[in-house]
Amino acid sequence: MAKELSADSIAAGTGRTWDEWLVFFESVDAATLTHKEIVAAASKAGAPSWWRQMIAVKYEQHEGRRTPGQDSDGKFSVSASKTCTCSLDAALQRWKKVMASRPDPSGIAIERGPEVSSTEKWRYWRAGLADGTRVVVNISAKSPDKSVISVQHEKLLSQDAVEHWKQYWKFVLMNL
């Protein structure tokens, strides 16, 4: 789950305290706005680009519309990562090998993919599972001989699923 934003970090990043943002959101009746509209209001109020999304999410959590880690569509995601002593291509090959032995991660069949692609600086592996969730793996170079494999599991339906998949992907990464 994502780390909660502190009041100090919000003030430092936006130039307004969290209490000031709450007063602002009340003044624009943000409780009746969609996520996109709250972000637009924060933009008009001068929130820096990245912070617009962050304070909109924090406001939605404050109002009880979503819980920490929940997307605006009500779904959850989880991530795990591992640094390997190998090149980008070797890290991708390791990942492909371990997933070839797991055609049904935690009992859920891979329904779409996997799709593999690459750029000069990244390697990608993506698959859709039969339960409607999606697994996205991004591999980046930390140095010429070290790569980071990051697994993002998206569209999860509950906090319980977040905990389950977090442990599952940590185990898979531990065994690379």
C-alpha atoms as an extended CHARMM CRD file, in Angstrom:
* protein
*
       176  EXT
         1         1  MET       CA              0.0000000000        0.0000000000        0.0000000000  PROA      1               0.0000000000
         2         2  ALA       CA              1.0750000000        3.5370000000       -0.6460000000  PROA      2               0.0000000000
         3         3  LYS       CA              2.4960000000        5.5410000000        2.1940000000  PROA      3               0.0000000000
         4         4  GLU       CA              0.1360000000        8.2010000000        3.5800000000  PROA      4               0.0000000000
         5         5  LEU       CA              1.0440000000       11.8100000000        2.8290000000  PROA      5               0.0000000000
         6         6  SER       CA              2.0220000000       13.8270000000        5.8650000000  PROA      6               0.0000000000
         7         7  ALA       CA              0.7250000000       17.3310000000        6.5160000000  PROA      7               0.0000000000
         8         8  ASP       CA              4.3300000000       18.5780000000        6.3850000000  PROA      8               0.0000000000
         9         9  SER       CA              4.9540000000       17.0540000000        2.9480000000  PROA      9               0.0000000000
        10        10  ILE       CA              1.6980000000       18.5080000000        1.5930000000  PROA      10              0.0000000000
        11        11  ALA       CA              2.6190000000       21.9810000000        2.8690000000  PROA      11              0.0000000000
        12        12  ALA       CA              6.1460000000       21.7310000000        1.4810000000  PROA      12              0.0000000000
        13        13  GLY       CA              4.9670000000       20.3910000000       -1.8950000000  PROA      13              0.0000000000
        14        14  THR       CA              1.9710000000       22.6530000000       -2.4670000000  PROA      14              0.0000000000
        15        15  GLY       CA              2.6210000000       25.8020000000       -0.4610000000  PROA      15              0.0000000000
        16        16  ARG       CA             -0.6280000000       25.2600000000        1.4790000000  PROA      16              0.0000000000
        17        17  THR       CA             -1.2910000000       23.3710000000        4.6830000000  PROA      17              0.0000000000
        18        18  TRP       CA             -3.6650000000       20.4200000000        4.6290000000  PROA      18              0.0000000000
        19        19  ASP       CA             -6.1690000000       22.4800000000        6.6570000000  PROA      19              0.0000000000
        20        20  GLU       CA             -5.9960000000       25.2000000000        3.9940000000  PROA      20              0.0000000000
        21        21  TRP       CA             -6.6700000000       22.5990000000        1.2990000000  PROA      21              0.0000000000
        22        22  LEU       CA             -9.6730000000       21.3220000000        3.2690000000  PROA      22              0.0000000000
        23        23  VAL       CA            -11.0880000000       24.8610000000        3.4570000000  PROA      23              0.0000000000
        24        24  PHE       CA            -10.4740000000       25.2550000000       -0.2800000000  PROA      24              0.0000000000
        25        25  PHE       CA            -12.1520000000       21.9350000000       -1.1270000000  PROA      25              0.0000000000
        26        26  GLU       CA            -15.1670000000       22.9030000000        1.0010000000  PROA      26              0.0000000000
        27        27  SER       CA            -15.3570000000       26.2710000000       -0.8050000000  PROA      27              0.0000000000
        28        28  VAL       CA            -15.6640000000       24.5350000000       -4.1910000000  PROA      28              0.0000000000
        29        29  ASP       CA            -18.0720000000       21.8920000000       -2.8360000000  PROA      29              0.0000000000
        30        30  ALA       CA            -15.5630000000       19.1640000000       -3.7350000000  PROA      30              0.0000000000
        31        31  ALA       CA            -17.6650000000       16.5520000000       -1.9420000000  PROA      31              0.0000000000
        32        32  THR       CA            -19.9990000000       16.6880000000       -4.9640000000  PROA      32              0.0000000000
        33        33  LEU       CA            -17.2290000000       16.6010000000       -7.5850000000  PROA      33              0.0000000000
        34        34  THR       CA            -15.7100000000       13.6610000000       -9.4340000000  PROA      34              0.0000000000
        35        35  HSD       CA            -12.0610000000       12.8230000000       -8.9500000000  PROA      35              0.0000000000
        36        36  LYS       CA            -11.2020000000       14.5020000000      -12.2530000000  PROA      36              0.0000000000
        37        37  GLU       CA            -13.0770000000       17.6440000000      -11.2220000000  PROA      37              0.0000000000
        38        38  ILE       CA            -11.3050000000       17.7610000000       -7.8500000000  PROA      38              0.0000000000
        39        39  VAL       CA             -7.9450000000       17.5200000000       -9.6420000000  PROA      39              0.0000000000
        40        40  ALA       CA             -8.9930000000       20.3430000000      -11.9910000000  PROA      40              0.0000000000
        41        41  ALA       CA            -10.0160000000       22.5050000000       -9.0190000000  PROA      41              0.0000000000
        42        42  ALA       CA             -6.6610000000       21.8540000000       -7.3220000000  PROA      42              0.0000000000
        43        43  SER       CA             -4.9430000000       22.8150000000      -10.5730000000  PROA      43              0.0000000000
        44        44  LYS       CA             -6.8270000000       26.1170000000      -10.7490000000  PROA      44              0.0000000000
        45        45  ALA       CA             -5.8410000000       26.7370000000       -7.1160000000  PROA      45              0.0000000000
        46        46  GLY       CA             -2.1690000000       26.4440000000       -8.0880000000  PROA      46              0.0000000000
        47        47  ALA       CA             -1.2750000000       22.9330000000       -6.9450000000  PROA      47              0.0000000000
        48        48  PRO       CA              1.8300000000       21.6570000000       -8.7580000000  PROA      48              0.0000000000
        49        49  SER       CA              1.1730000000       18.8970000000      -11.3070000000  PROA      49              0.0000000000
        50        50  TRP       CA              2.0550000000       15.7730000000       -9.2720000000  PROA      50              0.0000000000
        51        51  TRP       CA              0.4430000000       17.1850000000       -6.1280000000  PROA      51              0.0000000000
        52        52  ARG       CA             -2.9470000000       17.7220000000       -7.7740000000  PROA      52              0.0000000000
        53        53  GLN       CA             -3.5790000000       13.9980000000       -7.9110000000  PROA      53              0.0000000000
        54        54  MET       CA             -2.1320000000       13.3820000000       -4.4790000000  PROA      54              0.0000000000
        55        55  ILE       CA             -4.2310000000       15.9610000000       -2.6370000000  PROA      55              0.0000000000
        56        56  ALA       CA             -7.3510000000       14.9470000000       -4.5690000000  PROA      56              0.0000000000
        57        57  VAL       CA             -6.8410000000       11.3560000000       -3.4190000000  PROA      57              0.0000000000
        58        58  LYS       CA             -6.1500000000       12.4740000000        0.1420000000  PROA      58              0.0000000000
        59        59  TYR       CA             -9.3330000000       14.5550000000        0.0830000000  PROA      59              0.0000000000
        60        60  GLU       CA            -11.3500000000       11.5750000000       -1.1980000000  PROA      60              0.0000000000
        61        61  GLN       CA             -9.8960000000        9.4820000000        1.6360000000  PROA      61              0.0000000000
        62        62  HSD       CA            -10.7670000000       12.2600000000        4.0920000000  PROA      62              0.0000000000
        63        63  GLU       CA            -14.3650000000       12.2330000000        2.8120000000  PROA      63              0.0000000000
        64        64  GLY       CA            -14.5480000000        8.4170000000        3.0500000000  PROA      64              0.0000000000
        65        65  ARG       CA            -14.8900000000        7.8970000000       -0.7130000000  PROA      65              0.0000000000
        66        66  ARG       CA            -11.8770000000        5.6530000000       -0.8440000000  PROA      66              0.0000000000
        67        67  THR       CA             -9.4160000000        3.9220000000        1.4390000000  PROA      67              0.0000000000
        68        68  PRO       CA             -5.6170000000        4.1670000000        1.2260000000  PROA      68              0.0000000000
        69        69  GLY       CA             -4.4030000000        2.2140000000       -1.8030000000  PROA      69              0.0000000000
        70        70  GLN       CA             -7.7570000000        2.3570000000       -3.5910000000  PROA      70              0.0000000000
        71        71  ASP       CA             -7.9970000000        3.7760000000       -7.1120000000  PROA      71              0.0000000000
        72        72  SER       CA            -10.7040000000        6.2280000000       -8.1800000000  PROA      72              0.0000000000
        73        73  ASP       CA            -12.5750000000        3.3100000000       -9.7880000000  PROA      73              0.0000000000
        74        74  GLY       CA            -12.7480000000        1.5070000000       -6.4300000000  PROA      74              0.0000000000
        75        75  LYS       CA            -10.0690000000       -1.0480000000       -7.2830000000  PROA      75              0.0000000000
        76        76  PHE       CA             -6.7190000000       -1.6060000000       -5.5690000000  PROA      76              0.0000000000
        77        77  SER       CA             -3.1800000000       -2.2740000000       -6.7340000000  PROA      77              0.0000000000
        78        78  VAL       CA             -0.0780000000       -3.6700000000       -5.1160000000  PROA      78              0.0000000000
        79        79  SER       CA              3.5810000000       -3.6390000000       -6.0450000000  PROA      79              0.0000000000
        80        80  ALA       CA              6.7670000000       -5.4380000000       -5.1210000000  PROA      80              0.0000000000
        81        81  SER       CA             10.2910000000       -5.1660000000       -6.4840000000  PROA      81              0.0000000000
        82        82  LYS       CA             13.7040000000       -6.7670000000       -6.3730000000  PROA      82              0.0000000000
        83        83  THR       CA             17.1650000000       -5.6900000000       -7.4830000000  PROA      83              0.0000000000
        84        84  CYS       CA             19.0950000000       -8.3510000000       -9.4030000000  PROA      84              0.0000000000
        85        85  THR       CA             22.7710000000       -8.4520000000      -10.2660000000  PROA      85              0.0000000000
        86        86  CYS       CA             22.2590000000       -8.8160000000      -14.0160000000  PROA      86              0.0000000000
        87        87  SER       CA             21.5400000000       -6.8840000000      -17.1950000000  PROA      87              0.0000000000
        88        88  LEU       CA             18.0810000000       -5.7900000000      -18.3360000000  PROA      88              0.0000000000
        89        89  ASP       CA             17.8370000000       -8.6830000000      -20.7940000000  PROA      89              0.0000000000
        90        90  ALA       CA             19.0280000000      -11.2370000000      -18.2390000000  PROA      90              0.0000000000
        91        91  ALA       CA             16.4760000000       -9.9370000000      -15.7230000000  PROA      91              0.0000000000
        92        92  LEU       CA             13.7090000000      -10.2660000000      -18.3100000000  PROA      92              0.0000000000
        93        93  GLN       CA             14.8220000000      -13.8100000000      -19.1210000000  PROA      93              0.0000000000
        94        94  ARG       CA             14.7720000000      -14.7090000000      -15.4060000000  PROA      94              0.0000000000
        95        95  TRP       CA             11.2610000000      -13.2990000000      -15.0910000000  PROA      95              0.0000000000
        96        96  LYS       CA             10.0210000000      -15.1190000000      -18.1990000000  PROA      96              0.0000000000
        97        97  LYS       CA             11.4980000000      -18.3850000000      -16.9280000000  PROA      97              0.0000000000
        98        98  VAL       CA              9.9030000000      -18.1390000000      -13.5010000000  PROA      98              0.0000000000
        99        99  MET       CA              6.5200000000      -17.1780000000      -14.9910000000  PROA      99              0.0000000000
       100       100  ALA       CA              6.6700000000      -19.9900000000      -17.5450000000  PROA      100             0.0000000000
       101       101  SER       CA              6.5420000000      -22.3460000000      -14.5750000000  PROA      101             0.0000000000
       102       102  ARG       CA              3.5270000000      -20.4330000000      -13.1810000000  PROA      102             0.0000000000
       103       103  PRO       CA              0.8430000000      -20.3760000000      -15.9100000000  PROA      103             0.0000000000
       104       104  ASP       CA             -1.7410000000      -19.8590000000      -13.1620000000  PROA      104             0.0000000000
       105       105  PRO       CA             -0.3360000000      -17.4440000000      -10.5720000000  PROA      105             0.0000000000
       106       106  SER       CA             -1.8910000000      -18.3160000000       -7.2060000000  PROA      106             0.0000000000
       107       107  GLY       CA             -4.4820000000      -20.4550000000       -8.9960000000  PROA      107             0.0000000000
       108       108  ILE       CA             -5.6330000000      -17.7400000000      -11.4470000000  PROA      108             0.0000000000
       109       109  ALA       CA             -4.9650000000      -18.5210000000      -15.1110000000  PROA      109             0.0000000000
       110       110  ILE       CA             -3.1960000000      -16.0580000000      -17.3810000000  PROA      110             0.0000000000
       111       111  GLU       CA             -5.9060000000      -15.1640000000      -19.8760000000  PROA      111             0.0000000000
       112       112  ARG       CA             -4.2100000000      -12.4700000000      -21.9820000000  PROA      112             0.0000000000
       113       113  GLY       CA             -0.5450000000      -12.4240000000      -22.8580000000  PROA      113             0.0000000000
       114       114  PRO       CA              2.0160000000      -12.3570000000      -21.6650000000  PROA      114             0.0000000000
       115       115  GLU       CA              3.1210000000       -9.4970000000      -23.8490000000  PROA      115             0.0000000000
       116       116  VAL       CA              6.8040000000       -8.6080000000      -23.8200000000  PROA      116             0.0000000000
       117       117  SER       CA              8.2850000000       -5.3800000000      -25.1300000000  PROA      117             0.0000000000
       118       118  SER       CA             11.3900000000       -3.3020000000      -24.6510000000  PROA      118             0.0000000000
       119       119  THR       CA             12.9980000000        0.0690000000      -25.1000000000  PROA      119             0.0000000000
       120       120  GLU       CA             16.6160000000        1.0620000000      -24.7650000000  PROA      120             0.0000000000
       121       121  LYS       CA             16.2030000000        1.6180000000      -21.0140000000  PROA      121             0.0000000000
       122       122  TRP       CA             13.2780000000       -0.6470000000      -20.0680000000  PROA      122             0.0000000000
       123       123  ARG       CA             11.9060000000       -4.1680000000      -20.4620000000  PROA      123             0.0000000000
       124       124  TYR       CA              8.2010000000       -4.8990000000      -19.9860000000  PROA      124             0.0000000000
       125       125  TRP       CA              6.0970000000       -8.0040000000      -19.3260000000  PROA      125             0.0000000000
       126       126  ARG       CA              2.3050000000       -7.7210000000      -19.1030000000  PROA      126             0.0000000000
       127       127  ALA       CA             -0.4590000000      -10.2560000000      -18.5890000000  PROA      127             0.0000000000
       128       128  GLY       CA             -4.1680000000      -10.2450000000      -17.8520000000  PROA      128             0.0000000000
       129       129  LEU       CA             -5.4750000000      -12.8190000000      -15.4000000000  PROA      129             0.0000000000
       130       130  ALA       CA             -8.7950000000      -14.6510000000      -15.6530000000  PROA      130             0.0000000000
       131       131  ASP       CA            -10.1480000000      -12.7590000000      -12.6180000000  PROA      131             0.0000000000
       132       132  GLY       CA             -9.9380000000       -9.4480000000      -14.5340000000  PROA      132             0.0000000000
       133       133  THR       CA             -6.7610000000       -8.2460000000      -12.8190000000  PROA      133             0.0000000000
       134       134  ARG       CA             -3.5860000000       -7.2590000000      -14.6420000000  PROA      134             0.0000000000
       135       135  VAL       CA              0.0890000000       -7.8440000000      -13.8780000000  PROA      135             0.0000000000
       136       136  VAL       CA              2.5940000000       -5.3200000000      -15.2230000000  PROA      136             0.0000000000
       137       137  VAL       CA              6.3160000000       -5.9290000000      -14.7960000000  PROA      137             0.0000000000
       138       138  ASN       CA              8.7680000000       -3.1120000000      -15.4780000000  PROA      138             0.0000000000
       139       139  ILE       CA             12.4740000000       -3.8440000000      -15.5270000000  PROA      139             0.0000000000
       140       140  SER       CA             14.8820000000       -0.9340000000      -15.3300000000  PROA      140             0.0000000000
       141       141  ALA       CA             18.6570000000       -0.6100000000      -15.0870000000  PROA      141             0.0000000000
       142       142  LYS       CA             19.9760000000        0.4910000000      -11.7320000000  PROA      142             0.0000000000
       143       143  SER       CA             23.5460000000        0.2970000000      -13.0740000000  PROA      143             0.0000000000
       144       144  PRO       CA             25.1680000000       -1.5750000000      -15.9800000000  PROA      144             0.0000000000
       145       145  ASP       CA             25.1980000000       -4.8070000000      -13.9680000000  PROA      145             0.0000000000
       146       146  LYS       CA             22.0980000000       -4.3280000000      -11.7880000000  PROA      146             0.0000000000
       147       147  SER       CA             18.4320000000       -4.2970000000      -12.7460000000  PROA      147             0.0000000000
       148       148  VAL       CA             15.2630000000       -3.6660000000      -10.7970000000  PROA      148             0.0000000000
       149       149  ILE       CA             12.2730000000       -5.9100000000      -11.4650000000  PROA      149             0.0000000000
       150       150  SER       CA              9.0500000000       -4.1960000000      -10.3590000000  PROA      150             0.0000000000
       151       151  VAL       CA              5.7530000000       -6.0870000000      -10.3130000000  PROA      151             0.0000000000
       152       152  GLN       CA              2.5180000000       -4.0770000000      -10.2620000000  PROA      152             0.0000000000
       153       153  HSD       CA             -0.7240000000       -6.0500000000       -9.8380000000  PROA      153             0.0000000000
       154       154  GLU       CA             -3.7110000000       -3.8700000000      -10.7640000000  PROA      154             0.0000000000
       155       155  LYS       CA             -7.5230000000       -3.9590000000      -10.5670000000  PROA      155             0.0000000000
       156       156  LEU       CA             -7.6710000000       -5.9160000000       -7.3100000000  PROA      156             0.0000000000
       157       157  LEU       CA            -11.0850000000       -5.9310000000       -5.6390000000  PROA      157             0.0000000000
       158       158  SER       CA            -10.1920000000       -5.6840000000       -1.9420000000  PROA      158             0.0000000000
       159       159  GLN       CA             -7.6100000000       -4.9500000000        0.7340000000  PROA      159             0.0000000000
       160       160  ASP       CA             -7.4810000000       -8.7070000000        1.3990000000  PROA      160             0.0000000000
       161       161  ALA       CA             -6.4880000000       -9.2810000000       -2.2200000000  PROA      161             0.0000000000
       162       162  VAL       CA             -3.7700000000       -6.6300000000       -1.8420000000  PROA      162             0.0000000000
       163       163  GLU       CA             -2.2710000000       -8.4820000000        1.1170000000  PROA      163             0.0000000000
       164       164  HSD       CA             -2.5000000000      -11.8630000000       -0.6280000000  PROA      164             0.0000000000
       165       165  TRP       CA             -0.8460000000      -10.6950000000       -3.8420000000  PROA      165             0.0000000000
       166       166  LYS       CA              1.8140000000       -8.6550000000       -2.0390000000  PROA      166             0.0000000000
       167       167  GLN       CA              2.9880000000      -11.8170000000       -0.3000000000  PROA      167             0.0000000000
       168       168  TYR       CA              2.6800000000      -13.8610000000       -3.4810000000  PROA      168             0.0000000000
       169       169  TRP       CA              4.7780000000      -11.4920000000       -5.6140000000  PROA      169             0.0000000000
       170       170  LYS       CA              7.3890000000      -11.0800000000       -2.8680000000  PROA      170             0.0000000000
       171       171  PHE       CA              7.7510000000      -14.8740000000       -2.8130000000  PROA      171             0.0000000000
       172       172  VAL       CA              8.0720000000      -15.0440000000       -6.6130000000  PROA      172             0.0000000000
       173       173  LEU       CA             10.6950000000      -12.2890000000       -6.6290000000  PROA      173             0.0000000000
       174       174  MET       CA             12.5830000000      -13.8720000000       -3.7520000000  PROA      174             0.0000000000
       175       175  ASN       CA             12.9630000000      -17.0310000000       -5.8580000000  PROA      175             0.0000000000
       176       176  LEU       CA             14.3020000000      -15.3290000000       -9.0030000000  PROA      176             0.0000000000
